[in-house]
Amino acid sequence: MSHRSMLRHGRKAAVATVIAAAALSLTACQSGTSDAAGAPSAAASAESGSGSGSGSSAAQGSGTPAAGPKAGQGSSSNGSGAAARNGSKASNASNASNASNKGGSAARCTTATLQAGWGSSGGGVPDMHSDAQQTAAVWLKNIGGRSCTVSGFPGVQIKGTDGGRLDLPRSSKNPVPVVLKPGGTTTFTIRLLPSVRSEDKKVEPAMVLITPPNEKQHFQLKWPYGGAILDQSGATHPGTFVNPVNVP
């Protein structure tokens, strides 16, 4: 082989070596880029696993590293959402309570915050010796520390001296709500038909059970007027019935 041929062969070999080196360098750069992109993700997962794992441990009582990130993140998210919803509900309840205290709306009067008794500011006592319809009044007083609302029909049951009972029906009058301030009173009336004949079916009242509207607990009042009430149980238009609170 001549000197010139050897020189050309050497140059070709050198060029091939340079090209191979450049290709190898390019491959290494591409591999480095891939690793660089993957490393932060792995690091972030490690950091997330560390933080979420502690959160999962606090929320679930478990610190399993593998399950920590997903379980922890889900628990944290759900917990935060629940806390926000509960906080919103608590805020709404607080606002409603504040509105009530400011007089925007008064809560319903309960048996525990009321007191009951016979009579009214207008006076009047039923004549139990008359054969005409009579009226007995019952007052309700707010003994609580806040205003409250009474609306509707009270429950009235008459307990006889012989153990008999008479549940009074309601009138056709419409209820009218009334707000009672602390110490305030309202009344309702019982329209009754006395019994003056010996042959009548009757109830001689001993005690009267008064249940405020929309309540289950009752007051027990001793009947103070004597006499007897005509028992018209089952009658279409009985002469003894109860009117709504705050309606004459």
TORKOL-4160 file (C-alpha; in steps of 0.2 Angstrom, whole numbers, padded with zeros to 4 digits, m for minus):
248
<pt num="1" X="0000" Y="0000" Z="0000"/>
<pt num="2" X="0007" Y="0017" Z="m0005"/>
<pt num="3" X="0010" Y="0031" Z="0008"/>
<pt num="4" X="m0005" Y="0041" Z="0000"/>
<pt num="5" X="m0017" Y="0027" Z="0002"/>
<pt num="6" X="m0012" Y="0024" Z="0020"/>
<pt num="7" X="m0015" Y="0043" Z="0023"/>
<pt num="8" X="m0033" Y="0042" Z="0016"/>
<pt num="9" X="m0037" Y="0026" Z="0026"/>
<pt num="10" X="m0031" Y="0035" Z="0041"/>
<pt num="11" X="m0041" Y="0050" Z="0038"/>
<pt num="12" X="m0057" Y="0039" Z="0035"/>
<pt num="13" X="m0054" Y="0030" Z="0051"/>
<pt num="14" X="m0051" Y="0046" Z="0061"/>
<pt num="15" X="m0068" Y="0053" Z="0054"/>
<pt num="16" X="m0077" Y="0037" Z="0059"/>
<pt num="17" X="m0070" Y="0038" Z="0076"/>
<pt num="18" X="m0076" Y="0056" Z="0078"/>
<pt num="19" X="m0093" Y="0052" Z="0072"/>
<pt num="20" X="m0094" Y="0037" Z="0083"/>
<pt num="21" X="m0088" Y="0048" Z="0098"/>
<pt num="22" X="m0101" Y="0061" Z="0094"/>
<pt num="23" X="m0115" Y="0048" Z="0093"/>
<pt num="24" X="m0110" Y="0041" Z="0109"/>
<pt num="25" X="m0110" Y="0059" Z="0117"/>
<pt num="26" X="m0127" Y="0062" Z="0110"/>
<pt num="27" X="m0134" Y="0046" Z="0117"/>
<pt num="28" X="m0126" Y="0050" Z="0134"/>
<pt num="29" X="m0134" Y="0068" Z="0134"/>
<pt num="30" X="m0151" Y="0061" Z="0129"/>
<pt num="31" X="m0150" Y="0048" Z="0143"/>
<pt num="32" X="m0145" Y="0062" Z="0156"/>
<pt num="33" X="m0160" Y="0072" Z="0151"/>
<pt num="34" X="m0171" Y="0057" Z="0154"/>
<pt num="35" X="m0163" Y="0054" Z="0171"/>
<pt num="36" X="m0165" Y="0073" Z="0175"/>
<pt num="37" X="m0183" Y="0073" Z="0171"/>
<pt num="38" X="m0186" Y="0057" Z="0181"/>
<pt num="39" X="m0176" Y="0062" Z="0197"/>
<pt num="40" X="m0187" Y="0076" Z="0203"/>
<pt num="41" X="m0203" Y="0065" Z="0201"/>
<pt num="42" X="m0195" Y="0052" Z="0212"/>
<pt num="43" X="m0189" Y="0065" Z="0224"/>
<pt num="44" X="m0206" Y="0073" Z="0224"/>
<pt num="45" X="m0214" Y="0056" Z="0227"/>
<pt num="46" X="m0202" Y="0053" Z="0242"/>
<pt num="47" X="m0206" Y="0070" Z="0249"/>
<pt num="48" X="m0225" Y="0067" Z="0246"/>
<pt num="49" X="m0223" Y="0050" Z="0254"/>
<pt num="50" X="m0215" Y="0057" Z="0269"/>
<pt num="51" X="m0228" Y="0071" Z="0272"/>
<pt num="52" X="m0243" Y="0060" Z="0267"/>
<pt num="53" X="m0237" Y="0046" Z="0277"/>
<pt num="54" X="m0237" Y="0056" Z="0293"/>
<pt num="55" X="m0254" Y="0063" Z="0288"/>
<pt num="56" X="m0260" Y="0045" Z="0285"/>
<pt num="57" X="m0253" Y="0039" Z="0301"/>
<pt num="58" X="m0262" Y="0053" Z="0311"/>
<pt num="59" X="m0278" Y="0051" Z="0302"/>
<pt num="60" X="m0279" Y="0032" Z="0301"/>
<pt num="61" X="m0266" Y="0026" Z="0314"/>
<pt num="62" X="m0256" Y="0018" Z="0301"/>
<pt num="63" X="m0239" Y="0023" Z="0294"/>
<pt num="64" X="m0236" Y="0011" Z="0280"/>
<pt num="65" X="m0224" Y="0019" Z="0268"/>
<pt num="66" X="m0231" Y="0011" Z="0252"/>
<pt num="67" X="m0249" Y="0015" Z="0255"/>
<pt num="68" X="m0245" Y="0031" Z="0264"/>
<pt num="69" X="m0244" Y="0044" Z="0249"/>
<pt num="70" X="m0261" Y="0039" Z="0241"/>
<pt num="71" X="m0270" Y="0035" Z="0257"/>
<pt num="72" X="m0263" Y="0050" Z="0266"/>
<pt num="73" X="m0267" Y="0062" Z="0252"/>
<pt num="74" X="m0285" Y="0055" Z="0250"/>
<pt num="75" X="m0288" Y="0056" Z="0269"/>
<pt num="76" X="m0281" Y="0073" Z="0270"/>
<pt num="77" X="m0292" Y="0079" Z="0255"/>
<pt num="78" X="m0308" Y="0071" Z="0262"/>
<pt num="79" X="m0304" Y="0077" Z="0279"/>
<pt num="80" X="m0302" Y="0095" Z="0273"/>
<pt num="81" X="m0318" Y="0094" Z="0263"/>
<pt num="82" X="m0328" Y="0087" Z="0278"/>
<pt num="83" X="m0320" Y="0100" Z="0289"/>
<pt num="84" X="m0325" Y="0114" Z="0277"/>
<pt num="85" X="m0343" Y="0107" Z="0275"/>
<pt num="86" X="m0345" Y="0105" Z="0294"/>
<pt num="87" X="m0338" Y="0122" Z="0297"/>
<pt num="88" X="m0350" Y="0129" Z="0284"/>
<pt num="89" X="m0365" Y="0121" Z="0293"/>
<pt num="90" X="m0358" Y="0127" Z="0310"/>
<pt num="91" X="m0357" Y="0144" Z="0303"/>
<pt num="92" X="m0375" Y="0143" Z="0297"/>
<pt num="93" X="m0381" Y="0136" Z="0313"/>
<pt num="94" X="m0373" Y="0150" Z="0322"/>
<pt num="95" X="m0380" Y="0163" Z="0311"/>
<pt num="96" X="m0397" Y="0156" Z="0313"/>
<pt num="97" X="m0395" Y="0156" Z="0332"/>
<pt num="98" X="m0389" Y="0174" Z="0331"/>
<pt num="99" X="m0404" Y="0179" Z="0321"/>
<pt num="100" X="m0415" Y="0171" Z="0333"/>
<pt num="101" X="m0407" Y="0180" Z="0348"/>
<pt num="102" X="m0409" Y="0197" Z="0338"/>
<pt num="103" X="m0428" Y="0194" Z="0336"/>
<pt num="104" X="m0428" Y="0188" Z="0318"/>
<pt num="105" X="m0437" Y="0173" Z="0323"/>
<pt num="106" X="m0441" Y="0165" Z="0340"/>
<pt num="107" X="m0439" Y="0147" Z="0344"/>
<pt num="108" X="m0455" Y="0137" Z="0349"/>
<pt num="109" X="m0461" Y="0138" Z="0367"/>
<pt num="110" X="m0458" Y="0121" Z="0376"/>
<pt num="111" X="m0467" Y="0114" Z="0391"/>
<pt num="112" X="m0451" Y="0116" Z="0400"/>
<pt num="113" X="m0451" Y="0135" Z="0397"/>
<pt num="114" X="m0469" Y="0138" Z="0401"/>
<pt num="115" X="m0480" Y="0139" Z="0416"/>
<pt num="116" X="m0499" Y="0136" Z="0415"/>
<pt num="117" X="m0514" Y="0141" Z="0426"/>
<pt num="118" X="m0533" Y="0145" Z="0426"/>
<pt num="119" X="m0540" Y="0162" Z="0422"/>
<pt num="120" X="m0536" Y="0176" Z="0411"/>
<pt num="121" X="m0534" Y="0195" Z="0412"/>
<pt num="122" X="m0552" Y="0197" Z="0408"/>
<pt num="123" X="m0557" Y="0186" Z="0423"/>
<pt num="124" X="m0573" Y="0176" Z="0421"/>
<pt num="125" X="m0577" Y="0159" Z="0430"/>
<pt num="126" X="m0588" Y="0146" Z="0421"/>
<pt num="127" X="m0605" Y="0143" Z="0429"/>
<pt num="128" X="m0606" Y="0124" Z="0431"/>
<pt num="129" X="m0624" Y="0125" Z="0437"/>
<pt num="130" X="m0630" Y="0132" Z="0420"/>
<pt num="131" X="m0636" Y="0122" Z="0405"/>
<pt num="132" X="m0629" Y="0135" Z="0393"/>
<pt num="133" X="m0611" Y="0134" Z="0386"/>
<pt num="134" X="m0598" Y="0141" Z="0397"/>
<pt num="135" X="m0580" Y="0147" Z="0395"/>
<pt num="136" X="m0564" Y="0142" Z="0405"/>
<pt num="137" X="m0548" Y="0151" Z="0401"/>
<pt num="138" X="m0530" Y="0144" Z="0403"/>
<pt num="139" X="m0515" Y="0156" Z="0403"/>
<pt num="140" X="m0497" Y="0151" Z="0398"/>
<pt num="141" X="m0482" Y="0161" Z="0404"/>
<pt num="142" X="m0465" Y="0161" Z="0397"/>
<pt num="143" X="m0453" Y="0157" Z="0411"/>
<pt num="144" X="m0438" Y="0155" Z="0400"/>
<pt num="145" X="m0424" Y="0168" Z="0397"/>
<pt num="146" X="m0428" Y="0171" Z="0379"/>
<pt num="147" X="m0443" Y="0175" Z="0368"/>
<pt num="148" X="m0452" Y="0160" Z="0361"/>
<pt num="149" X="m0467" Y="0157" Z="0349"/>
<pt num="150" X="m0483" Y="0148" Z="0353"/>
<pt num="151" X="m0495" Y="0144" Z="0339"/>
<pt num="152" X="m0508" Y="0131" Z="0337"/>
<pt num="153" X="m0520" Y="0120" Z="0347"/>
<pt num="154" X="m0515" Y="0114" Z="0365"/>
<pt num="155" X="m0520" Y="0096" Z="0369"/>
<pt num="156" X="m0533" Y="0095" Z="0383"/>
<pt num="157" X="m0538" Y="0079" Z="0392"/>
<pt num="158" X="m0551" Y="0080" Z="0407"/>
<pt num="159" X="m0548" Y="0066" Z="0420"/>
<pt num="160" X="m0564" Y="0062" Z="0429"/>
<pt num="161" X="m0566" Y="0058" Z="0448"/>
<pt num="162" X="m0572" Y="0041" Z="0443"/>
<pt num="163" X="m0556" Y="0038" Z="0432"/>
<pt num="164" X="m0565" Y="0042" Z="0416"/>
<pt num="165" X="m0556" Y="0053" Z="0403"/>
<pt num="166" X="m0563" Y="0065" Z="0390"/>
<pt num="167" X="m0551" Y="0071" Z="0376"/>
<pt num="168" X="m0557" Y="0088" Z="0369"/>
<pt num="169" X="m0559" Y="0091" Z="0350"/>
<pt num="170" X="m0553" Y="0106" Z="0342"/>
<pt num="171" X="m0563" Y="0121" Z="0336"/>
<pt num="172" X="m0563" Y="0127" Z="0318"/>
<pt num="173" X="m0554" Y="0143" Z="0322"/>
<pt num="174" X="m0537" Y="0147" Z="0314"/>
<pt num="175" X="m0522" Y="0148" Z="0325"/>
<pt num="176" X="m0513" Y="0164" Z="0327"/>
<pt num="177" X="m0495" Y="0164" Z="0332"/>
<pt num="178" X="m0489" Y="0174" Z="0347"/>
<pt num="179" X="m0471" Y="0178" Z="0352"/>
<pt num="180" X="m0469" Y="0178" Z="0371"/>
<pt num="181" X="m0455" Y="0188" Z="0379"/>
<pt num="182" X="m0448" Y="0182" Z="0395"/>
<pt num="183" X="m0462" Y="0184" Z="0408"/>
<pt num="184" X="m0475" Y="0187" Z="0394"/>
<pt num="185" X="m0492" Y="0177" Z="0394"/>
<pt num="186" X="m0505" Y="0172" Z="0382"/>
<pt num="187" X="m0521" Y="0162" Z="0385"/>
<pt num="188" X="m0533" Y="0149" Z="0376"/>
<pt num="189" X="m0551" Y="0145" Z="0380"/>
<pt num="190" X="m0560" Y="0129" Z="0383"/>
<pt num="191" X="m0579" Y="0130" Z="0378"/>
<pt num="192" X="m0588" Y="0118" Z="0388"/>
<pt num="193" X="m0606" Y="0112" Z="0391"/>
<pt num="194" X="m0610" Y="0108" Z="0409"/>
<pt num="195" X="m0621" Y="0094" Z="0414"/>
<pt num="196" X="m0636" Y="0098" Z="0425"/>
<pt num="197" X="m0647" Y="0082" Z="0423"/>
<pt num="198" X="m0644" Y="0066" Z="0433"/>
<pt num="199" X="m0648" Y="0055" Z="0418"/>
<pt num="200" X="m0634" Y="0064" Z="0407"/>
<pt num="201" X="m0618" Y="0055" Z="0402"/>
<pt num="202" X="m0605" Y="0066" Z="0411"/>
<pt num="203" X="m0588" Y="0068" Z="0417"/>
<pt num="204" X="m0585" Y="0076" Z="0434"/>
<pt num="205" X="m0568" Y="0084" Z="0432"/>
<pt num="206" X="m0554" Y="0081" Z="0444"/>
<pt num="207" X="m0538" Y="0085" Z="0435"/>
<pt num="208" X="m0535" Y="0093" Z="0417"/>
<pt num="209" X="m0520" Y="0088" Z="0407"/>
<pt num="210" X="m0514" Y="0103" Z="0396"/>
<pt num="211" X="m0501" Y="0100" Z="0383"/>
<pt num="212" X="m0494" Y="0115" Z="0374"/>
<pt num="213" X="m0495" Y="0116" Z="0355"/>
<pt num="214" X="m0482" Y="0104" Z="0346"/>
<pt num="215" X="m0476" Y="0097" Z="0363"/>
<pt num="216" X="m0477" Y="0080" Z="0371"/>
<pt num="217" X="m0475" Y="0084" Z="0389"/>
<pt num="218" X="m0490" Y="0091" Z="0399"/>
<pt num="219" X="m0496" Y="0101" Z="0414"/>
<pt num="220" X="m0508" Y="0094" Z="0426"/>
<pt num="221" X="m0520" Y="0107" Z="0433"/>
<pt num="222" X="m0533" Y="0103" Z="0447"/>
<pt num="223" X="m0550" Y="0107" Z="0441"/>
<pt num="224" X="m0556" Y="0122" Z="0452"/>
<pt num="225" X="m0574" Y="0125" Z="0446"/>
<pt num="226" X="m0584" Y="0109" Z="0452"/>
<pt num="227" X="m0599" Y="0102" Z="0443"/>
<pt num="228" X="m0599" Y="0090" Z="0428"/>
<pt num="229" X="m0596" Y="0092" Z="0409"/>
<pt num="230" X="m0608" Y="0083" Z="0397"/>
<pt num="231" X="m0599" Y="0069" Z="0389"/>
<pt num="232" X="m0603" Y="0070" Z="0370"/>
<pt num="233" X="m0589" Y="0059" Z="0364"/>
<pt num="234" X="m0591" Y="0055" Z="0346"/>
<pt num="235" X="m0604" Y="0069" Z="0343"/>
<pt num="236" X="m0602" Y="0078" Z="0326"/>
<pt num="237" X="m0604" Y="0095" Z="0335"/>
<pt num="238" X="m0600" Y="0093" Z="0353"/>
<pt num="239" X="m0603" Y="0108" Z="0365"/>
<pt num="240" X="m0586" Y="0106" Z="0373"/>
<pt num="241" X="m0570" Y="0109" Z="0363"/>
<pt num="242" X="m0553" Y="0119" Z="0364"/>
<pt num="243" X="m0549" Y="0135" Z="0354"/>
<pt num="244" X="m0531" Y="0139" Z="0348"/>
<pt num="245" X="m0519" Y="0149" Z="0359"/>
<pt num="246" X="m0521" Y="0167" Z="0357"/>
<pt num="247" X="m0538" Y="0166" Z="0349"/>
<pt num="248" X="m0553" Y="0171" Z="0359"/>
